[in-house]
Amino acid sequence: MLRKVEQRDSTKVMLLNRLQKMQCCSLVLFFLSAIYADISHASEKKSANIYTYKSTSGVTSFSDIEPLDVDYSRYRMDCYACEVDSLIDWRKAKLYLQPYRYDINQASLTYGIDPAFVRAVIHAESHFNPKAISKTGAQGLMQLMPATAVELGVKNSLSAKQNIKGGVKHLARLLRKYNGDNELASAAYNAGEGAVKRHGGIPPYKETQVYVERVGILYQRYGRFSHLNK
């Protein structure tokens, strides 16, 4: 009898834990949606960051203001290099030569692609933020859409290693499709292959055009340090 009671209690605990997780996920999605709605209403073109952190009582909290004196994670709500009115000087912006060096080099070697180009795309997509999540649902360093991630065999897009491997595989396929044309591959990575096909080249979307230009600048700059990244 005691054993049955223990089993029932164990089952209840398990169900309660699952319910709490589901409620937590729902609250997170609701909160993210609410914040993004406010940000979008204020200005569709401005960058948006959401910060998540744990309070002193252990409660997960969210804010659109960078927290002080606590550890936090940042979730970008847009493509880093897609903001048309960006004031960043892309020819002088800080480069990230060391982060994920091994994973980038290994994936680049596997799929036959220049690691400097991979680093340029990661910089443009997420600014090397492995937990970046866009307003359209793209995730991780190389901003993989869930459906694309599944096709690429990526089980967890927020895992830097998996994300890089999947993103490089996708990027390498685009480069093969466009005969090594970095600009067309960049355009397709940003706007989709269908848009490139419909327009016979880089789509006339301002966001895509500035993205392609900035990836090109970053690629050139990262390429200068290729000898240090091996």
Backbone as CSV, one residue per row, in Angstrom:
resi,resn,N_x,N_y,N_z,CA_x,CA_y,CA_z,C_x,C_y,C_z
1,MET,0.834,-1.204,0.000,0.000,0.000,0.000,0.872,1.258,0.000
2,LEU,1.897,1.221,0.871,2.801,2.357,0.953,3.486,2.602,-0.383
3,ARG,3.841,1.484,-1.043,4.513,1.608,-2.333,3.611,2.260,-3.363
4,LYS,2.301,1.900,-3.345,1.359,2.491,-4.294,1.196,3.980,-4.038
5,VAL,1.157,4.346,-2.746,1.030,5.768,-2.400,2.245,6.531,-2.887
6,GLU,3.433,5.914,-2.683,4.664,6.554,-3.142,4.661,6.715,-4.653
7,GLN,4.156,5.690,-5.361,4.098,5.766,-6.816,3.163,6.873,-7.270
8,ARG,1.992,6.951,-6.581,1.032,8.009,-6.931,1.642,9.384,-6.681
9,ASP,2.305,9.523,-5.526,2.925,10.808,-5.208,4.003,11.163,-6.234
10,SER,4.777,10.161,-6.625,5.819,10.384,-7.621,5.221,10.824,-8.941
11,THR,4.108,10.193,-9.308,3.428,10.558,-10.562,2.908,11.978,-10.503
12,LYS,2.348,12.344,-9.334,1.830,13.703,-9.173,2.947,14.737,-9.317
13,VAL,4.083,14.447,-8.676,5.222,15.358,-8.755,5.671,15.524,-10.195
14,MET,5.748,14.402,-10.931,6.177,14.435,-12.324,5.215,15.277,-13.155
15,LEU,3.911,15.067,-12.954,2.910,15.821,-13.712,2.970,17.301,-13.382
16,LEU,3.169,17.613,-12.083,3.262,19.013,-11.676,4.473,19.682,-12.299
17,ASN,5.597,18.951,-12.346,6.806,19.501,-12.957,6.581,19.800,-14.433
18,ARG,5.909,18.862,-15.134,5.620,19.076,-16.552,4.719,20.289,-16.755
19,LEU,3.717,20.400,-15.890,2.779,21.512,-15.998,3.478,22.838,-15.780
20,GLN,4.386,22.867,-14.776,5.113,24.090,-14.493,5.975,24.505,-15.676
21,LYS,6.617,23.488,-16.302,7.448,23.782,-17.468,6.611,24.342,-18.603
22,MET,5.424,23.731,-18.821,4.542,24.205,-19.888,4.090,25.636,-19.609
23,GLN,3.743,25.915,-18.336,3.293,27.257,-17.987,4.413,28.262,-18.175
24,CYS,5.623,27.842,-17.790,6.786,28.715,-17.933,7.009,29.072,-19.401
25,CYS,6.962,28.040,-20.268,7.159,28.269,-21.704,6.097,29.201,-22.253
26,SER,4.837,28.998,-21.817,3.739,29.833,-22.301,3.937,31.278,-21.865
27,LEU,4.371,31.444,-20.604,4.589,32.788,-20.093,5.729,33.475,-20.836
28,VAL,6.788,32.708,-21.121,7.925,33.265,-21.858,7.485,33.735,-23.230
29,LEU,6.744,32.876,-23.949,6.279,33.234,-25.290,5.359,34.446,-25.249
30,PHE,4.487,34.467,-24.230,3.566,35.591,-24.102,4.341,36.872,-23.853
31,PHE,5.323,36.796,-22.956,6.096,37.975,-22.608,6.898,38.481,-23.794
32,LEU,7.560,37.551,-24.509,8.334,37.942,-25.679,7.440,38.589,-26.727
33,SER,6.257,38.001,-26.933,5.322,38.539,-27.928,4.865,39.938,-27.538
34,ALA,4.577,40.104,-26.248,4.100,41.399,-25.769,5.158,42.476,-25.938
35,ILE,6.404,42.137,-25.565,7.487,43.109,-25.696,7.716,43.460,-27.153
36,TYR,7.730,42.437,-28.009,7.979,42.705,-29.422,6.875,43.552,-30.037
37,ALA,5.639,43.312,-29.592,4.517,44.096,-30.108,4.710,45.569,-29.757
38,ASP,5.137,45.835,-28.513,5.362,47.217,-28.086,6.496,47.847,-28.878
39,ILE,7.567,47.084,-29.059,8.728,47.603,-29.785,8.357,47.888,-31.236
40,SER,7.646,46.958,-31.853,7.263,47.116,-33.256,6.369,48.334,-33.432
41,HIS,5.462,48.531,-32.469,4.540,49.650,-32.558,5.308,50.965,-32.461
42,ALA,6.347,50.993,-31.636,7.145,52.207,-31.458,7.939,52.527,-32.718
43,SER,8.582,51.482,-33.264,9.379,51.689,-34.480,9.768,50.360,-35.076
44,GLU,9.344,50.108,-36.303,9.615,48.836,-36.944,11.075,48.697,-37.334
45,LYS,11.784,49.811,-37.440,13.145,49.744,-37.949,14.201,49.750,-36.851
46,LYS,13.828,50.023,-35.613,14.822,50.104,-34.561,15.199,48.722,-34.063
47,SER,16.457,48.581,-33.578,16.909,47.320,-33.017,16.161,47.065,-31.720
48,ALA,15.941,45.793,-31.408,15.237,45.443,-30.190,15.974,44.331,-29.482
49,ASN,16.230,44.543,-28.202,16.858,43.517,-27.387,15.942,43.168,-26.231
50,ILE,15.913,41.909,-25.889,15.206,41.469,-24.698,16.224,40.765,-23.834
51,TYR,16.269,41.119,-22.559,17.212,40.518,-21.634,16.459,39.638,-20.650
52,THR,16.987,38.455,-20.396,16.382,37.565,-19.413,17.417,37.269,-18.337
53,TYR,16.974,37.286,-17.100,17.876,37.073,-15.972,17.074,36.540,-14.786
54,LYS,17.779,36.050,-13.785,17.117,35.538,-12.582,17.266,36.542,-11.443
55,SER,16.140,36.814,-10.795,16.163,37.746,-9.673,16.802,37.066,-8.466
56,THR,17.003,37.814,-7.401,17.629,37.263,-6.188,16.806,36.124,-5.592
57,SER,15.506,36.123,-5.890,14.639,35.063,-5.367,14.573,33.861,-6.298
58,GLY,15.349,33.928,-7.413,15.395,32.805,-8.342,14.334,32.831,-9.420
59,VAL,13.568,33.913,-9.498,12.493,34.017,-10.487,13.062,34.555,-11.801
60,THR,12.730,33.888,-12.915,13.193,34.348,-14.226,12.441,35.607,-14.623
61,SER,13.185,36.645,-14.961,12.577,37.927,-15.311,13.040,38.368,-16.687
62,PHE,12.269,39.275,-17.292,12.580,39.781,-18.622,12.527,41.303,-18.610
63,SER,13.357,41.907,-19.469,13.370,43.360,-19.549,13.888,43.786,-20.908
64,ASP,13.453,44.965,-21.373,14.006,45.502,-22.606,15.115,46.511,-22.287
65,ILE,15.484,46.569,-21.001,16.587,47.403,-20.535,17.679,46.494,-19.988
66,GLU,18.918,46.726,-20.378,20.011,45.864,-19.942,20.146,45.882,-18.423
67,PRO,20.057,44.703,-17.769,20.137,44.631,-16.307,21.532,44.994,-15.801
68,LEU,21.590,45.512,-14.586,22.856,45.878,-13.974,23.210,44.905,-12.855
69,ASP,24.477,44.554,-12.751,25.011,43.744,-11.647,24.418,42.346,-11.542
70,VAL,23.900,41.808,-12.641,23.410,40.419,-12.640,23.802,39.763,-13.962
71,ASP,23.918,38.432,-13.939,24.173,37.703,-15.179,22.891,37.661,-15.988
72,TYR,23.004,37.848,-17.290,21.810,37.834,-18.121,22.124,37.277,-19.497
73,SER,21.071,36.903,-20.206,21.191,36.472,-21.595,20.445,37.484,-22.450
74,ARG,20.961,37.734,-23.646,20.338,38.712,-24.534,19.749,38.018,-25.747
75,TYR,18.540,38.416,-26.102,17.884,37.878,-27.281,17.622,39.026,-28.239
76,ARG,18.298,39.023,-29.382,18.034,40.052,-30.387,16.730,39.707,-31.100
77,MET,16.010,40.727,-31.487,14.757,40.501,-32.184,14.847,40.911,-33.651
78,ASP,16.079,41.059,-34.147,16.225,41.434,-35.548,17.564,40.930,-36.066
79,CYS,17.735,41.004,-37.371,19.000,40.640,-38.008,19.989,41.769,-37.753
80,TYR,21.164,41.430,-37.234,22.119,42.441,-36.796,22.533,43.391,-37.922
81,ALA,22.779,42.854,-39.111,23.281,43.684,-40.206,22.196,44.110,-41.191
82,CYS,20.931,43.931,-40.805,19.841,44.232,-41.746,19.208,45.606,-41.536
83,GLU,19.560,46.270,-40.461,18.942,47.565,-40.194,19.405,48.584,-41.227
84,VAL,18.488,49.044,-42.004,18.808,49.939,-43.119,19.506,51.207,-42.642
85,ASP,19.048,51.771,-41.539,19.588,53.043,-41.055,20.672,52.857,-39.992
86,SER,21.335,51.714,-39.998,22.384,51.447,-39.014,23.483,52.500,-39.072
87,LEU,23.945,52.922,-37.895,25.010,53.927,-37.815,26.375,53.278,-37.622
88,ILE,26.425,51.960,-37.646,27.683,51.240,-37.469,28.578,51.451,-38.684
89,ASP,29.842,51.715,-38.430,30.819,51.796,-39.511,31.361,50.380,-39.699
90,TRP,30.853,49.670,-40.686,31.177,48.257,-40.862,32.624,48.025,-41.274
91,ARG,33.296,49.065,-41.697,34.709,48.937,-42.066,35.633,49.105,-40.856
92,LYS,35.042,49.508,-39.736,35.846,49.707,-38.528,35.289,48.964,-37.321
93,ALA,34.120,48.359,-37.474,33.493,47.660,-36.345,34.390,46.543,-35.812
94,LYS,34.288,46.287,-34.548,35.102,45.243,-33.912,34.874,43.888,-34.578
95,LEU,35.957,43.169,-34.815,35.868,41.831,-35.381,35.982,40.794,-34.263
96,TYR,35.419,39.612,-34.495,35.462,38.527,-33.513,36.235,37.361,-34.124
97,LEU,37.526,37.366,-33.873,38.415,36.396,-34.516,38.532,35.073,-33.763
98,GLN,38.294,35.096,-32.477,38.505,33.896,-31.678,37.253,33.084,-31.325
99,PRO,36.107,33.715,-31.079,34.931,32.928,-30.676,34.586,31.820,-31.679
100,TYR,34.394,30.613,-31.150,33.959,29.437,-31.927,34.942,29.089,-33.053
101,ARG,36.171,29.439,-32.840,37.194,29.226,-33.869,37.273,27.774,-34.328
102,TYR,37.349,26.849,-33.375,37.490,25.433,-33.730,36.276,24.935,-34.512
103,ASP,35.073,25.237,-34.020,33.845,24.758,-34.682,33.691,25.345,-36.079
104,ILE,34.026,26.621,-36.231,33.927,27.268,-37.545,34.923,26.650,-38.518
105,ASN,36.149,26.458,-38.065,37.182,25.886,-38.938,36.852,24.447,-39.329
106,GLN,36.361,23.663,-38.368,36.035,22.270,-38.652,34.883,22.155,-39.650
107,ALA,33.822,22.932,-39.420,32.669,22.899,-40.325,33.058,23.412,-41.709
108,SER,33.879,24.454,-41.752,34.311,25.019,-43.034,35.144,24.015,-43.817
109,LEU,35.994,23.281,-43.113,36.824,22.270,-43.758,35.957,21.124,-44.283
110,THR,34.973,20.725,-43.483,34.077,19.629,-43.869,33.305,19.943,-45.138
111,TYR,32.804,21.174,-45.237,31.943,21.537,-46.365,32.636,22.382,-47.430
112,GLY,33.941,22.569,-47.291,34.703,23.254,-48.329,34.344,24.707,-48.521
113,ILE,34.351,25.467,-47.446,33.966,26.872,-47.516,34.995,27.703,-46.745
114,ASP,35.165,28.942,-47.119,36.123,29.823,-46.469,35.604,30.203,-45.072
115,PRO,36.343,29.897,-44.006,35.891,30.240,-42.660,35.695,31.734,-42.446
116,ALA,36.411,32.561,-43.218,36.238,34.012,-43.097,34.832,34.413,-43.539
117,PHE,34.303,33.718,-44.550,32.950,34.012,-45.021,31.919,33.565,-43.977
118,VAL,32.166,32.429,-43.368,31.279,31.936,-42.307,31.246,32.938,-41.159
119,ARG,32.429,33.399,-40.772,32.510,34.353,-39.665,31.785,35.658,-40.022
120,ALA,31.874,36.071,-41.274,31.189,37.294,-41.715,29.672,37.125,-41.615
121,VAL,29.171,35.958,-42.003,27.729,35.706,-41.951,27.252,35.642,-40.499
122,ILE,28.024,34.979,-39.644,27.644,34.905,-38.231,27.605,36.308,-37.626
123,HIS,28.603,37.104,-37.945,28.658,38.482,-37.447,27.423,39.256,-37.912
124,ALA,27.094,39.111,-39.183,25.949,39.830,-39.748,24.625,39.335,-39.189
125,GLU,24.519,38.044,-38.985,23.253,37.458,-38.541,22.960,37.685,-37.059
126,SER,23.950,37.422,-36.210,23.667,37.413,-34.771,24.668,38.166,-33.913
127,HIS,25.692,38.736,-34.528,26.735,39.414,-33.767,27.366,38.456,-32.757
128,PHE,27.477,37.194,-33.166,28.092,36.141,-32.363,27.347,35.883,-31.054
129,ASN,26.048,36.089,-31.083,25.214,35.787,-29.915,24.566,34.416,-30.132
130,PRO,25.025,33.361,-29.440,24.522,32.008,-29.678,23.062,31.796,-29.290
131,LYS,22.506,32.717,-28.520,21.114,32.567,-28.076,20.187,33.563,-28.750
132,ALA,20.649,34.138,-29.836,19.826,35.111,-30.558,18.591,34.443,-31.149
133,ILE,17.459,35.112,-31.023,16.198,34.624,-31.595,15.536,35.801,-32.314
134,SER,15.276,35.654,-33.604,14.705,36.764,-34.362,13.192,36.801,-34.233
135,LYS,12.614,37.887,-34.714,11.163,38.053,-34.646,10.436,37.044,-35.520
136,THR,11.149,36.457,-36.484,10.526,35.446,-37.346,10.792,34.022,-36.864
137,GLY,11.560,33.893,-35.764,11.804,32.567,-35.201,13.154,31.965,-35.537
138,ALA,13.993,32.694,-36.292,15.335,32.192,-36.597,16.146,32.150,-35.309
139,GLN,17.006,31.128,-35.186,17.679,30.918,-33.914,19.188,30.746,-34.040
140,GLY,19.885,31.169,-33.000,21.301,30.877,-32.856,22.243,31.739,-33.662
141,LEU,23.503,31.334,-33.659,24.568,32.100,-34.293,24.315,32.407,-35.764
142,MET,23.854,31.373,-36.505,23.636,31.561,-37.938,22.163,31.721,-38.286
143,GLN,21.354,31.975,-37.240,19.930,32.288,-37.405,19.204,31.301,-38.313
144,LEU,19.153,30.059,-37.878,18.470,29.011,-38.631,16.986,29.012,-38.319
145,MET,16.165,28.980,-39.346,14.731,28.811,-39.147,14.481,27.367,-38.721
146,PRO,13.482,27.132,-37.877,13.214,25.776,-37.385,13.110,24.721,-38.484
147,ALA,12.383,25.012,-39.551,12.224,24.037,-40.633,13.552,23.759,-41.318
148,THR,14.341,24.812,-41.517,15.651,24.649,-42.141,16.563,23.823,-41.247
149,ALA,16.493,24.089,-39.953,17.319,23.351,-38.995,17.017,21.860,-39.051
150,VAL,15.746,21.519,-39.149,15.346,20.110,-39.231,15.926,19.473,-40.490
151,GLU,15.833,20.175,-41.607,16.370,19.663,-42.868,17.880,19.445,-42.792
152,LEU,18.542,20.286,-42.009,19.996,20.214,-41.891,20.453,19.240,-40.803
153,GLY,19.492,18.654,-40.101,19.831,17.701,-39.056,20.238,18.343,-37.740
154,VAL,19.872,19.608,-37.564,20.199,20.323,-36.329,19.069,20.099,-35.317
155,LYS,19.405,19.478,-34.207,18.398,19.188,-33.185,18.217,20.338,-32.208
156,ASN,19.284,21.091,-31.981,19.218,22.219,-31.050,19.937,23.411,-31.662
157,SER,19.169,24.358,-32.180,19.758,25.512,-32.859,20.485,26.457,-31.915
158,LEU,20.226,26.333,-30.617,20.908,27.185,-29.651,22.207,26.560,-29.156
159,SER,22.522,25.391,-29.690,23.836,24.788,-29.453,24.773,25.374,-30.503
160,ALA,25.796,26.082,-30.075,26.693,26.754,-31.019,27.291,25.776,-32.027
161,LYS,27.739,24.636,-31.555,28.385,23.661,-32.433,27.423,23.153,-33.498
162,GLN,26.211,22.771,-33.094,25.217,22.267,-34.043,24.785,23.358,-35.014
163,ASN,24.586,24.561,-34.489,24.131,25.675,-35.317,25.153,26.006,-36.389
164,ILE,26.420,26.061,-35.989,27.479,26.385,-36.950,27.575,25.302,-38.021
165,LYS,27.554,24.050,-37.605,27.659,22.954,-38.572,26.505,22.994,-39.562
166,GLY,25.282,23.193,-39.059,24.120,23.252,-39.936,24.138,24.474,-40.827
167,GLY,24.495,25.632,-40.253,24.527,26.864,-41.030,25.578,26.829,-42.130
168,VAL,26.730,26.265,-41.822,27.806,26.164,-42.827,27.400,25.205,-43.943
169,LYS,26.739,24.130,-43.573,26.251,23.170,-44.568,25.282,23.861,-45.529
170,HIS,24.389,24.671,-44.979,23.412,25.404,-45.782,24.107,26.445,-46.657
171,LEU,25.049,27.166,-46.074,25.767,28.203,-46.808,26.595,27.600,-47.940
172,ALA,27.205,26.453,-47.675,28.012,25.784,-48.706,27.137,25.336,-49.875
173,ARG,25.937,24.881,-49.564,25.006,24.462,-50.626,24.616,25.651,-51.495
174,LEU,24.397,26.803,-50.858,24.042,28.006,-51.610,25.204,28.456,-52.509
175,LEU,26.414,28.360,-51.993,27.574,28.744,-52.798,27.736,27.833,-54.009
176,ARG,27.452,26.549,-53.824,27.510,25.625,-54.976,26.432,25.962,-55.982
177,LYS,25.250,26.267,-55.479,24.119,26.576,-56.361,24.396,27.816,-57.206
178,TYR,25.061,28.805,-56.597,25.322,30.066,-57.310,26.767,30.154,-57.794
179,ASN,27.379,28.984,-58.003,28.724,28.909,-58.599,29.757,29.770,-57.870
180,GLY,29.693,29.755,-56.540,30.677,30.471,-55.746,30.460,31.962,-55.626
181,ASP,29.311,32.446,-56.081,29.011,33.877,-56.000,28.593,34.211,-54.560
182,ASN,29.478,34.860,-53.817,29.208,35.180,-52.417,28.004,36.102,-52.234
183,GLU,27.840,37.036,-53.153,26.737,37.994,-53.024,25.385,37.313,-53.198
184,LEU,25.282,36.443,-54.194,24.013,35.741,-54.400,23.745,34.769,-53.248
185,ALA,24.797,34.124,-52.763,24.630,33.211,-51.628,24.170,33.986,-50.398
186,SER,24.747,35.166,-50.182,24.347,36.010,-49.054,22.901,36.464,-49.203
187,ALA,22.537,36.859,-50.414,21.168,37.314,-50.672,20.168,36.194,-50.411
188,ALA,20.502,34.990,-50.871,19.612,33.848,-50.667,19.536,33.468,-49.196
189,TYR,20.639,33.601,-48.491,20.657,33.291,-47.062,19.736,34.243,-46.313
190,ASN,19.682,35.483,-46.777,18.859,36.488,-46.110,17.402,36.477,-46.567
191,ALA,17.190,36.494,-47.878,15.836,36.657,-48.413,15.214,35.363,-48.923
192,GLY,16.021,34.319,-49.078,15.494,33.060,-49.597,15.836,32.857,-51.063
193,GLU,15.981,31.606,-51.431,16.337,31.277,-52.812,15.239,31.670,-53.787
194,GLY,13.992,31.583,-53.328,12.866,31.945,-54.192,12.916,33.400,-54.607
195,ALA,13.286,34.276,-53.679,13.358,35.710,-53.982,14.470,35.986,-54.982
196,VAL,15.606,35.302,-54.820,16.719,35.489,-55.760,16.310,35.024,-57.152
197,LYS,15.590,33.922,-57.222,15.136,33.392,-58.518,14.130,34.329,-59.173
198,ARG,13.170,34.815,-58.386,12.126,35.699,-58.934,12.705,36.971,-59.519
199,HIS,13.734,37.499,-58.868,14.301,38.783,-59.293,15.548,38.623,-60.148
200,GLY,15.934,37.392,-60.401,17.092,37.165,-61.255,18.391,37.693,-60.675
201,GLY,18.494,37.713,-59.373,19.697,38.229,-58.711,19.347,38.721,-57.325
202,ILE,20.134,39.658,-56.809,19.863,40.200,-55.477,18.511,40.914,-55.490
203,PRO,17.590,40.507,-54.621,16.252,41.125,-54.608,16.320,42.622,-54.304
204,PRO,15.383,43.390,-54.812,15.389,44.844,-54.611,14.841,45.249,-53.242
205,TYR,15.159,44.445,-52.243,14.753,44.761,-50.879,15.913,45.512,-50.229
206,LYS,15.653,46.672,-49.688,16.727,47.474,-49.101,17.448,46.701,-48.003
207,GLU,16.679,45.968,-47.190,17.275,45.202,-46.099,18.272,44.171,-46.632
208,THR,17.868,43.464,-47.690,18.752,42.443,-48.270,19.964,43.078,-48.922
209,GLN,19.759,44.205,-49.575,20.868,44.876,-50.251,21.937,45.344,-49.277
210,VAL,21.507,45.928,-48.142,22.502,46.378,-47.168,23.150,45.176,-46.481
211,TYR,22.373,44.103,-46.311,22.909,42.886,-45.702,24.031,42.311,-46.563
212,VAL,23.783,42.198,-47.851,24.782,41.657,-48.780,26.031,42.534,-48.776
213,GLU,25.835,43.838,-48.797,26.970,44.766,-48.791,27.800,44.602,-47.515
214,ARG,27.123,44.500,-46.384,27.829,44.412,-45.108,28.520,43.071,-44.919
215,VAL,27.894,42.002,-45.388,28.554,40.691,-45.330,29.832,40.742,-46.160
216,GLY,29.752,41.397,-47.308,30.919,41.522,-48.174,32.059,42.270,-47.494
217,ILE,31.722,43.354,-46.801,32.729,44.137,-46.090,33.356,43.299,-44.969
218,LEU,32.499,42.615,-44.219,32.997,41.794,-43.118,33.850,40.639,-43.642
219,TYR,33.435,40.045,-44.737,34.187,38.937,-45.319,35.593,39.387,-45.707
220,GLN,35.660,40.537,-46.333,36.957,41.076,-46.738,37.832,41.319,-45.517
221,ARG,37.242,41.864,-44.472,38.011,42.188,-43.268,38.450,40.928,-42.518
222,TYR,37.540,39.960,-42.380,37.913,38.716,-41.701,38.957,37.956,-42.515
223,GLY,38.878,38.093,-43.838,39.825,37.405,-44.702,41.267,37.848,-44.488
224,ARG,41.434,39.081,-44.059,42.778,39.608,-43.829,43.471,38.915,-42.658
225,PHE,42.657,38.303,-41.782,43.221,37.674,-40.600,43.121,36.143,-40.669
226,SER,42.881,35.629,-41.852,42.724,34.179,-42.011,43.922,33.404,-41.481
227,HIS,45.112,33.962,-41.639,46.328,33.270,-41.193,46.389,33.129,-39.679
228,LEU,45.616,33.958,-38.960,45.604,33.884,-37.498,44.512,32.958,-36.984
229,ASN,43.667,32.502,-37.891,42.483,31.746,-37.471,42.556,30.281,-37.831
230,LYS,43.736,29.745,-37.982,43.893,28.347,-38.355,44.298,27.503,-37.150
